[in-house]
Amino acid sequence: MSEIRFDDRVCVVTGAGSGLGKSHVLEFARRGGKVVVNDLGGAVDGSGSGSAAADLVVKEIEEAGGMAVANYDSVSSKAGGESIIQTALDNFGRVDVVINNAGILRDRSFAKMSQEEIESVLDVHLKGAFFVSQPAFRAMKENSYGRFVFTASAAGVFGNFGQANYGAAKMGLVGLSNVLAQEGVKNNIKSNVIAPIALTRMTTGIMDNLGLKLDPEYVTSMVVYLASEQCELTHEIFSVGAGRYARVFVGLCPGWADTKSEAVSADDVMANIEQIRSPEGYTIPGSAADEMVDAMKRLKA
């Protein structure tokens, strides 16, 4: 089995000054990639800024013989996203890999969550992924090659108390990635999602003392594979962490249909809800069109 390499590849990782992002850029650089280390240098809640975090990671990479450049822009604005990608183009001439990893937390129960807490989290996680990925996608199309990995969360896919803002943003990334996977097909651009489990400064106090190996490097292994030339997967989600790797998917159940009656009442739905909910015989649509085709087949049947 050949080793995964990133020689002559340019990898952009947002939020790479610590935690998962730092782990990712160190491994990309170790495998020959040229990396853009983006980090605003702020606190976990998004406040503050500084250059030290990104600079220290760049220094570590260069001292190990790798190639890296720092960027301190916030992903939360269109100008910031464009600047991050322009840093890659100006220094290395291309963009091959984008890992959307930057994030903040503003946890609070839904009834008490403020508008600012909602908007700030959506700005960084969801809008930030748009602002970074769009200019990168354009550059990738020119080279007919690209790999995106979006850092979602179980809080989005499955839900988590006190994280309505975070969960909504993270599930939004799944939708964004799914569309990029479809629009990128003819240009060999793949897009996938991870829902990581790791001990970082964002999860300190939440995942401590679980008796698990929660090192970020376990997550990086999957990220590096998904970002590689060898990976042909696209439009997928993976739960990753502590040495466990598992696919997550949105399935479509066969359901129940009544095409003979002139109308279907709420009472009819209630009477058949168990069949409607039954997962037996589910499929995994690859697009909204697939879901429509499946529904039409079952209705005609």
C-alpha positions as CSV (number, residue, x, y, z in Angstrom):
1,M,0.0,0.0,0.0
2,S,1.4,3.4,-1.1
3,E,1.7,6.2,1.5
4,I,-0.7,9.1,1.1
5,R,1.3,12.1,0.0
6,F,0.6,15.8,-0.7
7,D,3.7,16.7,-2.6
8,D,2.9,19.7,-4.9
9,R,-0.5,20.0,-3.2
10,V,-1.7,23.2,-1.4
11,C,-3.8,22.7,1.7
12,V,-5.8,25.4,3.5
13,V,-7.0,24.8,7.0
14,T,-9.0,27.3,9.0
15,G,-8.8,27.5,12.7
16,A,-5.4,25.8,12.5
17,G,-3.7,27.6,15.5
18,S,-4.6,24.8,17.9
19,G,-6.6,21.6,18.4
20,L,-7.9,19.8,15.4
21,G,-6.7,22.4,12.9
22,K,-3.2,22.3,14.2
23,S,-3.1,18.6,14.1
24,H,-4.3,18.6,10.4
25,V,-1.7,21.1,9.1
26,L,1.2,19.4,10.9
27,E,0.2,16.1,9.2
28,F,-0.3,17.7,5.8
29,A,3.1,19.3,6.0
30,R,4.7,16.1,7.2
31,R,3.3,14.4,4.1
32,G,4.8,17.0,1.7
33,G,1.9,19.5,1.5
34,K,2.3,23.2,1.4
35,V,-0.1,24.6,4.0
36,V,-1.9,27.8,4.8
37,V,-2.3,28.1,8.6
38,N,-5.4,30.3,9.2
39,D,-6.2,31.4,12.7
40,L,-7.8,34.6,14.0
41,G,-6.1,34.0,17.3
42,G,-9.2,34.7,19.3
43,A,-10.9,33.0,22.3
44,V,-13.2,30.0,22.2
45,D,-16.2,32.4,22.1
46,G,-14.7,34.3,19.1
47,S,-13.6,37.4,21.0
48,G,-10.2,38.9,20.5
49,S,-7.5,38.3,17.9
50,G,-3.8,37.8,17.4
51,S,-1.1,36.4,15.2
52,A,0.8,34.3,17.8
53,A,-1.2,31.1,17.4
54,A,-0.8,30.8,13.6
55,D,2.8,32.0,13.7
56,L,3.8,29.3,16.2
57,V,2.4,26.6,14.1
58,V,4.1,27.9,11.0
59,K,7.4,28.0,12.9
60,E,6.9,24.4,14.0
61,I,6.3,23.3,10.4
62,E,9.3,25.2,9.0
63,E,11.6,23.9,11.7
64,A,10.6,20.4,10.7
65,G,11.4,21.1,7.1
66,G,7.9,21.8,5.8
67,M,6.4,24.8,3.9
68,A,3.8,26.9,5.5
69,V,2.4,30.4,5.6
70,A,0.2,32.1,8.2
71,N,-3.1,33.9,7.7
72,Y,-5.0,35.8,10.4
73,D,-8.2,36.7,8.7
74,S,-11.6,35.9,10.1
75,V,-13.7,33.4,8.1
76,S,-16.9,35.3,9.1
77,S,-16.7,37.9,6.3
78,K,-16.6,37.5,2.5
79,A,-13.4,39.6,2.4
80,G,-11.8,37.4,5.1
81,G,-12.6,34.2,3.2
82,E,-11.3,35.6,-0.1
83,S,-8.1,36.7,1.7
84,I,-7.5,33.3,3.1
85,I,-7.7,31.7,-0.3
86,Q,-5.7,34.5,-1.9
87,T,-2.9,33.8,0.6
88,A,-2.6,30.3,-0.9
89,L,-2.7,31.6,-4.4
90,D,-0.1,34.3,-3.8
91,N,2.3,32.1,-2.0
92,F,1.8,28.7,-3.7
93,G,-0.1,29.4,-6.9
94,R,-3.0,27.0,-6.3
95,V,-5.5,25.5,-3.9
96,D,-6.1,21.8,-3.7
97,V,-7.5,21.1,-0.3
98,V,-9.7,23.1,2.0
99,I,-10.5,22.0,5.6
100,N,-13.3,24.1,7.0
101,N,-12.4,23.7,10.7
102,A,-12.7,27.2,12.3
103,G,-15.4,27.5,15.0
104,I,-16.5,29.1,18.2
105,L,-19.0,28.2,20.9
106,R,-21.8,30.4,22.4
107,D,-23.8,27.7,24.2
108,R,-27.0,28.6,26.0
109,S,-30.5,27.0,26.3
110,F,-32.7,27.9,23.4
111,A,-35.2,30.0,25.3
112,K,-32.4,32.2,26.6
113,M,-30.2,32.4,23.5
114,S,-29.6,36.0,22.3
115,Q,-29.6,37.2,18.7
116,E,-25.9,37.9,19.0
117,E,-25.2,34.4,20.2
118,I,-27.2,33.0,17.2
119,E,-25.6,35.2,14.6
120,S,-22.0,35.0,15.8
121,V,-22.0,31.2,15.6
122,L,-23.7,31.1,12.3
123,D,-21.3,33.7,10.9
124,V,-18.2,31.6,11.8
125,H,-19.3,28.1,11.2
126,L,-21.8,28.3,8.3
127,K,-21.2,31.6,6.6
128,G,-17.5,31.2,7.2
129,A,-17.5,27.9,5.3
130,F,-19.3,29.6,2.4
131,F,-16.9,32.5,2.3
132,V,-13.8,30.3,2.3
133,S,-15.1,27.6,0.0
134,Q,-16.5,29.7,-2.8
135,P,-13.2,31.3,-3.9
136,A,-11.5,28.0,-3.3
137,F,-14.1,26.2,-5.4
138,R,-13.5,28.6,-8.3
139,A,-9.7,28.0,-8.1
140,M,-10.2,24.2,-8.0
141,K,-12.4,24.2,-11.1
142,E,-9.6,25.8,-13.0
143,N,-7.3,22.9,-12.2
144,S,-10.0,20.2,-12.3
145,Y,-9.1,19.0,-8.9
146,G,-10.1,19.7,-5.3
147,R,-10.9,18.2,-1.9
148,F,-13.2,19.7,0.7
149,V,-13.7,18.5,4.3
150,F,-16.3,20.2,6.4
151,T,-16.1,19.9,10.2
152,A,-19.7,19.3,11.4
153,S,-20.8,17.9,14.7
154,A,-23.0,15.3,16.3
155,A,-24.7,18.3,17.8
156,G,-26.0,19.1,14.3
157,V,-26.6,15.7,13.0
158,F,-28.3,14.3,16.1
159,G,-28.8,17.4,18.4
160,N,-27.4,18.4,21.8
161,F,-28.9,20.4,24.6
162,G,-27.9,24.1,24.8
163,Q,-26.5,24.2,21.3
164,A,-29.3,25.3,19.0
165,N,-27.1,27.8,17.2
166,Y,-24.1,25.5,16.9
167,G,-26.3,22.5,15.9
168,A,-28.1,24.5,13.2
169,A,-24.8,25.8,11.8
170,K,-23.2,22.4,11.8
171,M,-26.1,20.6,10.0
172,G,-26.0,23.5,7.5
173,L,-22.5,22.4,6.6
174,V,-23.8,19.0,5.7
175,G,-26.2,20.6,3.2
176,L,-23.4,22.8,1.8
177,S,-21.0,19.9,1.4
178,N,-23.7,17.8,-0.4
179,V,-24.2,20.5,-3.0
180,L,-20.5,21.0,-3.6
181,A,-20.1,17.2,-4.0
182,Q,-22.7,17.3,-6.8
183,E,-21.5,20.5,-8.5
184,G,-17.9,19.4,-8.3
185,V,-18.3,16.0,-10.0
186,K,-17.2,17.1,-13.5
187,N,-14.1,18.8,-12.1
188,N,-12.9,16.0,-9.8
189,I,-13.8,18.0,-6.7
190,K,-14.8,15.8,-3.8
191,S,-16.6,17.1,-0.7
192,N,-17.2,15.2,2.6
193,V,-18.1,15.9,6.2
194,I,-16.7,14.8,9.6
195,A,-18.4,14.9,13.0
196,P,-15.3,14.7,15.2
197,I,-15.0,13.5,18.8
198,A,-11.8,14.9,20.3
199,L,-10.4,16.8,23.3
200,T,-9.6,20.3,22.3
201,R,-9.9,23.7,24.0
202,M,-13.5,23.8,22.7
203,T,-14.4,20.6,24.4
204,T,-12.4,20.9,27.6
205,G,-14.7,20.3,30.5
206,I,-17.1,18.4,28.3
207,M,-15.1,15.4,27.3
208,D,-12.6,15.1,30.1
209,N,-12.3,11.9,32.2
210,L,-14.2,9.7,29.7
211,G,-11.5,7.1,29.7
212,L,-11.0,7.5,25.9
213,K,-8.1,8.4,23.8
214,L,-9.4,11.7,22.5
215,D,-6.3,13.0,20.8
216,P,-6.9,15.2,17.7
217,E,-4.6,13.0,15.7
218,Y,-7.3,10.3,15.5
219,V,-9.5,12.7,13.7
220,T,-6.7,13.9,11.5
221,S,-6.2,10.4,10.1
222,M,-9.7,10.5,8.5
223,V,-9.3,14.1,7.3
224,V,-6.0,13.4,5.6
225,Y,-7.5,10.4,3.8
226,L,-10.6,12.4,2.7
227,A,-8.3,15.2,1.4
228,S,-6.1,12.8,-0.6
229,E,-5.9,12.0,-4.3
230,Q,-6.6,8.4,-3.3
231,C,-10.0,9.2,-1.9
232,E,-12.8,8.9,-4.5
233,L,-15.6,9.2,-1.9
234,T,-17.8,12.3,-2.0
235,H,-21.2,13.4,-0.5
236,E,-20.6,11.4,2.7
237,I,-20.5,12.0,6.5
238,F,-18.2,10.3,9.0
239,S,-18.3,10.1,12.8
240,V,-14.6,10.2,13.8
241,G,-12.7,10.0,17.1
242,A,-10.9,8.0,19.7
243,G,-9.8,5.4,17.2
244,R,-13.4,4.7,15.9
245,Y,-14.5,5.6,12.3
246,A,-18.1,5.2,11.2
247,R,-20.3,6.4,8.4
248,V,-23.3,8.5,9.2
249,F,-26.1,8.9,6.5
250,V,-29.5,10.3,5.9
251,G,-31.8,7.5,4.7
252,L,-35.2,7.4,3.0
253,C,-37.7,4.8,4.3
254,P,-40.1,3.1,1.9
255,G,-43.0,4.7,3.9
256,W,-46.7,4.3,3.2
257,A,-48.8,5.6,0.3
258,D,-52.4,5.8,-0.6
259,T,-52.9,6.8,-4.3
260,K,-56.4,5.5,-4.7
261,S,-58.3,7.6,-2.2
262,E,-59.3,11.1,-3.3
263,A,-57.7,12.5,-0.1
264,V,-55.5,11.4,2.8
265,S,-56.6,12.6,6.2
266,A,-54.7,13.2,9.4
267,D,-56.4,10.2,10.8
268,D,-55.1,8.0,7.9
269,V,-51.6,9.3,8.6
270,M,-52.0,8.4,12.3
271,A,-53.3,5.0,11.5
272,N,-50.2,4.2,9.3
273,I,-47.5,6.1,11.2
274,E,-45.6,3.0,12.2
275,Q,-45.3,1.9,8.5
276,I,-44.3,5.5,7.6
277,R,-41.6,5.4,10.3
278,S,-40.3,1.9,9.7
279,P,-36.6,1.9,8.5
280,E,-36.9,-1.5,6.9
281,G,-35.8,-1.4,3.2
282,Y,-34.4,2.2,3.5
283,T,-32.3,3.7,0.7
284,I,-29.7,6.5,0.8
285,P,-30.4,9.1,-1.9
286,G,-27.5,10.8,-3.5
287,S,-29.4,14.0,-4.2
288,A,-32.8,15.6,-4.0
289,A,-33.5,14.3,-7.5
290,D,-32.8,10.7,-6.3
291,E,-35.3,11.2,-3.5
292,M,-37.9,12.4,-6.0
293,V,-37.3,9.5,-8.3
294,D,-37.6,7.0,-5.4
295,A,-40.8,8.6,-4.3
296,M,-42.3,8.4,-7.8
297,K,-41.3,4.7,-8.2
298,R,-43.0,3.8,-4.9
299,L,-46.1,5.9,-5.7
300,K,-46.5,4.2,-9.1
301,A,-45.8,0.8,-7.6
